[in-house]
Structures are given as C-alpha cells and as structure tokens.
Amino acid sequence: MPEAPSPASLSTPDLTADRQSWLAILARADAATIAARLDGPLPEFARLRGPETGLVMIRGRQGGDGAAFNLGETTVTRCSVRLAEGGVGHAWRLGRDARAAELSAVLDAALQDPARRPALMRAVIAPLAAAQAEAVAQQARRAAATRVKFFTMAAMR
C-alpha cells in the first residue's frame, strides 16, 4: 500500500523555474510596457531595498570555454518589496530604470500568490513574453536577409 504524502509534499510546488522565467521576462521589459499591461492598481507594498543603481563586473570566457576574465562593468538596478499581505518580491535589471525594477519586484511578489498568479500571467507575463519572442524573431529575419552565401573557388573549376 502506498504511503500517505508527507506534509512537506502537500505544500505549494517549487516555483523556482517559474520565477526565473517571469523575472527574465520582466527584466527585459521597460516600465512603460509593464505598466501598460497592468489592469488595475498595484497591491500595497513597502520597499525593503531600493530601487538602487550600481555596477557589477561582467565576466567572459574566450571561446566560451576558456579561462574566465573580467570583460567590464555594467549598470544594474535592484529593488526588493514586501506586499501588505506579506509576500516578498525581488528584481534585478540591466540599466538605470528604477520604476521598472520596482514594478518587477511588486509583480514578482504578487505572482508568488497562487490566487493572483493566473490573472497576472494572462494579463502581463504572457503578452510580454509573446512580444519579446516576436522581437527576437524579427531580428533574426533581418539578420537572415543580409546573409551572404559564400562558395569555394573549387566549386567553380
């Protein structure tokens, strides 16, 4: 006879992969685009940290697998918030867009709430992901249009 599930397995599922996905989508969107997708006011929140801007060192590898080296510095903005209900959200993004970092942190906290997640995924995350995928596809089409097909001189002989 199978064992009864433990109380730990009855808790909410691990959202790590989902959070990585929605945080990546939010990190690539600007504040105006995120705000345009929101229908209704943001939940009440208190700032825990930031938004604050600083520098981080970018590391690189020659050929993708060589020894790591310091490529240079880039500007990042981070923010952490706590919703009135207690959920905590975090956001890091390239650049200095403090409003986008704050919106992303609030949405991160709200998306962790199972009651809010489906509506926010439909209204905000899915449209942002679709727009970003279309932008990547459009860039790939433009790059493909400029492709030069080389042939060897041996083929001409």
Helices and strands as residue ranges (DSSP letters): G 7-10, H 16-27, H 31-37, E 45-61, G 62-64, E 68-83, E 88-94, H 98-111, H 117-120, I 121-125, H 126-145, H 153-156
